């Protein structure tokens, strides 16, 4: 049977190279994979400078970038500034709706996928007649709010939460990268059930991260942490574990890959961690790379022997975990959100309690001591990642979902 070629629109402000992070990576890999399957893909993303192009084509993906204004002075006002973020997001959703109306006149889409976070689809979904819509639930603001303190999220989120929940209710169909994300949203929103979701993992170009000649016998061991330097990424948990590990294995090296961030106390996290490592006399075992490009990131995955993801933050799907798996690294990660599902509840990596330093030390030492365990976990993880996260696999599952509502 001949299947119709679809015009698919992915709507999300984050799209490379102007944005990075998990959602941007998801959009990028999915868009390209859908084009390779023979479909027309349009992306509606954001730009934060008028100097950036409003339209471009990348590997067959048509990208429209809407100018997103940031009123810096207003955001800093003591009262009004707390509410500007939500109002700005509402304004942006109207920009998105206007662009979609234009597309409907010129080349009507068959299906539109919105992310739920920041409710970009809210204005478009208010109209009674619209193109079939999928809302992809990555991790909504009302879930993230529970994991950040006031300093880290100083703005009011009530309006954003209301708009996000409205988008989820108005969708023709819902998808999520993990069962845990579906269950979490169902617990937060009335009249939404886990059965309303189609669970499809996020996609990753596993061939980029694959390491064909990995040696699991290499010494000394290098432990890799990838992610921005802030509390939510579990950097303090790892830092407190390091002296105990180094006491037993003095040659083990730890590498923090990611940009520095303010610590909320007038300093930065890198300075704060460096001070701690100097006090513990383990600074010779530590490397901070700062921000690096994609090729250097791939090189660090190849050089490393163990990956650690001690996240304190809810993650519906951890790209850091998935990348390490694709690289054939044994992974130690927090038992939080969708991470256990990504690791198949410990089948392809070790899980630790959130913020539990002793548990992390125990699992790190286990992997350092046991070469056979490193090899077993790393080899199995890379095979699983290729089977489950490869773009062509996830794109076909997503395409089947799109067709189910047409």
N, C-alpha and C positions, 0 to 999 in steps of 0.2 A: 504494500500500500504506500502510495506517495504521500509524504508528510509535508505540510505547508512550511515554507520558510517564514520565520517569524521576525517581526521588528520588536526588539526587546529594549526597554529603557531602564537603566539602573540609575537611581537617584540617590546620591549621597555626596555631601560636600567634600569628603576626603577621597582624593584620587592622586596617585603619583604623577609627576615627581613633586608637585607642590605640597603634598601631604604624605606622611608615613603612618605607621601604626597598623594594627590588626585589620580594621575595617577597610582602610585604603588598600592593603595587600589583597584582601578578599575581593574587592571590586575589580582590581587590576587583573588578577588571575582568572576570575570568572568571565569577565568581559572578553578577554583574548580567547579563552577556551570556547566560548559560545560562537565567536566569529569563525574559529577553526572548524566548528561543526556546521558551518554554512549559513549562519543566521546574521541578520543585521542588528548591530548593537549600538545604541546611543547612550552616553553617560552625561548626566547633569551633575556637575561638581561646582566647587567654589574657587574663587581667586580672591586674594586679599589686597591686590594691587592692580590698578588700572593699566599698569605697564605689562602685565601678563596677558597673553592672548586669550580672547573670548572664545575662540573656536580652534580646534586642531583635530587631526586624524592620526592615530597611532596604531599601527598594525591592523588597520581596518576598523578600529573603534572610533566612532565620532564623539568628540568630547566638547560639550558646551560648558563654559565656566562662567558662573554668575558672580558679579562683583559683590562681595560681602563687606559691608561697612562695619568698622569697629570704632565706636565713639569713646575713645580712651578717657577723655576728661569726665564724661558723664559717669562712666563705670567707677570712677574713683570717688564720686560723691558719697557721703556717709549713709544716706538713706536710699535715695533714688537709684544709686549705683547697684544696690543689692538686687533690684528688679529688672535692670536693663538687659541682662542676658536672656531672660525669658521673652521679653518684648522683642529683642533683636531676632530671636529664633522664630517668633511668629511672623515678623516682617519678612524674613528670608523664605518662609513657607509660601508666602504670597508671590514672591519672585519665582519660585519653583513652579507654582501653579500657572503663572503667566507663560512661562517657557513651555510648559506642557500643552497649553492651549495652542500656542504657535505650532508645535510639532503635530498636533492633531489635525491642523489645517493643511500642513505641508506633506506629512508622511505619517499617517495615523499609526501609533504603536498598537501592537497586539496585546502586550502585557507590560506592566510597570512594576518594578520592584523598588520599594522604599525601605530604608533602615528605620527602625522605630526610634532610635536615639535622636533626640532634639526635634522630633516630630516634623520633619521636612514635608511630609505628605499631608499635613493637617488641612491646609487651605484647599488643596485639590480634592481631597476626600469629602469636603463639605457639599460639593455639588451632587445631585441625585444621579446623574448619568455620567459615567466615566469609564475609562478603559479598565479591564480587570486588573486588580492590584494585589500583589503579594507584599506583605510586610515581614521583613526579615528581622528577627529579634536578636541583636548582637549582645547588648547589655544596656537596658534603659537607665536613664538618669535616676529613676526612683529606686533602683537596686543599688547602683553605685553610691548613692547618698548614704547608705548604711555603713559603708566601709571607709569613708573619708571623715576626717575631723573638720571642725569649723575653719581652721586656718587653711586647710587644703581645698575646701569648697566653701568660700565665704559668701556666695551669692544665694539668693532664694530660688528654690526649685519647684515651688508649688504650681506655677503656670506651666512650666515645661512638663511636669508630671501629668497634669490634666490633659495636655495636648497629646503626649505620647500614648496615654491610655485610650484616648479617643481614636487615634490612628489604628491602634491594635483592634479595637472594636469594629472599625469600619472596613477592615481588610476583607477581601474575598477569601483569602487563605493566609495562614501564618506559617512561617518556617523558623527554625532555630538550629544552631550548631550542636546542641546537646540536649538530652532529655532533662538534665538538671535545669537548664535555662527555661525550658517549657514549663516545668513544675514550679519554678520560682515565680514566673509571671502569672501562672494560674492562681498561685497563692495570694498575689497582690491585687488581682483584678477580678471583680465580680463578673459572673457569666462567661468567663473564659476557662476552658477545660484543657487539660493536657492533650486530650484527643483532638483538639482543634489544630494541633501543630504537626507539621511534617519535619522530622529531624534529619538534617543533612549536614555533615561536617563541613567546616571551612576548607577551602582548597589551597594547595601549596604546590609550587613547581618543585617537586621532589628531586628532579634530575639536577637542579642547580646545587643542592645541598649534599648529594650523594658523594661518598668518599669510597672509591673502589679499592684503594690500597691501605685501608686503615689497619694499624697494628695495635692490638690490645695488650701487647707485652712491653710497650714503651715505658721508660723510666727517665726522669722522675715524672710523676703524675701531675697533669694540669687540670684544674677544676675551673669551669667556665660559668660565669653569670652574665646573661645578656638582658639588658633593660635599663631604662633611665634610672639615675640614682635618686630614688626617693623612698620614703618609708613603705609605701604600698607594695613595692616590689620585693620586700623582705630583705633588704640589704643589711639591716641591723641584725636580723636573725643569723644570717650567714656570717657577719662580722664577729659576733659573739661565739660562733662555733669554731672559727678558724684557729684561735690560740690552742684550743683543746686538741684539734686535729694535728697541728704542727708540733705540739709536744710529743705526740706519738710517731709522727712521720715528718721529720724536719725538712725534707726536700720537696714536699708537696707545694705547688704554686697555685695561686688563686688569681683569676683574671676577671675584673669588672669591665664589661664592655657596655658603654652607654654614656650619654651626656650628663653632666652635673646639674643639680637642681638646688634651689634655696632650701634650707632646712627649717625655715619658719622662725629661727632664733637668731637671725642676723648673720648667719654664715651659710656655708653650702655643705651638702652631704659628703662630698669628697674630702673637704678639709676636716670635717667632723670624724669621718672614718679613719683618715690618716693619723689624726691625733690619738685615736684609740689604738691603732696598730703600733704606733711608736711606743705607747705606754706598755703594751704587751710584748714589745720587742719582736714583732713578726713582720715588720715592714718590708724586709727583704723577700718575703714570700708573696708580696702583693703587687699586682700591675693594674693601673687604671688607664684605659685606652682613650677615654673621652668619646666624642662622636666620631664614628668611622663610616666609610662608604660601604656599599654592598659587597664589593669584591674583598675588602679587608675582613668583613664579617664572615664571609665564606672561608677565608683563610684561617680565622680563629676556630671555627667549627672543625676544621681539618686538624689543627694543632692540638686541640683539647682532647682529654681522655674521659672526662665526666662533665655532665651539664647539671646545674642545680637551679631550680626555679622555686624559691621559697616564698611564693606570693602571699601577701596578706589581703589581697584585693580579689573580689569576685571576678572570675573570668569564665565566660560561657564556653570559650575554646581558647587554649593558649597556643599562639603561634610560636612562642619561644620553645615550648615543649615539642610541638610538631616539627620545627626546624631541626632541633637536636636529634629527634627520632630519625628523620630523613638522613641525617649525617651519620647515623649509626652509633651515636653516643648513648651510653647508659644514662638515664635521667633520674634525678631525685627531685620530686616536686611536691608542693602542698596539696593536701586533700581538701580542695575547695572548688566550688562551682563545677564546671565541666571538665576539669583537669583529670579526675579519676577515669572518666569515660575515654578521654584521649589516650590514656595509658591502659585502658581496659582493666581498671581496678588492680593495677600492680602486675599485670601479665607482661607489660613492656616497659616497666620502670618501677621505681620505688616511691612510695607515698609516705609523707610525714605529716604530723599534726601541725596546724597553722601556728607559727611563732614558737614552736617547741625546739629550743636550741639543742637539748640533749638528744632528742630523737634525730635531729639532723646530723649531729656528730656521729651517732651510732651508725646511721646509714652511709655516711661518707666513709667512715673507717671500713665498713663492710666491703664497699666497692674498691677502695684502695688496696685492701688485702687480697681480694679474690679476683684474679685476672679472668678466670673462667666465667664468673658471674658478669663481669663487664662485657665479655664477648657474647655471652648468651643473650643478655638483655639488648645490647647494641645491635646485634645481627637481626634479632626478631623484630625490634622496633623499626629498623629501616625497611624490612620487608612489609610490615603492616602499613607504614606510612605510604609506600608506593601503591599498595592495593586500595587504600581508603581515601587518601588526600590528593591524589594526582588530579590535575585540572580536568582531564578528559573524563575521569570517573565522576567527579562532583558536578561538572557541567551537564552531563547526561542525566543525572538524578534531578538536577534543578530544572532541566528542560522538560522532563516528564511531569514535574509539578506544574510548570507553566501550562502545559497542554491539558492538564486535568481540569483547568477552570475555563478553557476556551470553548 
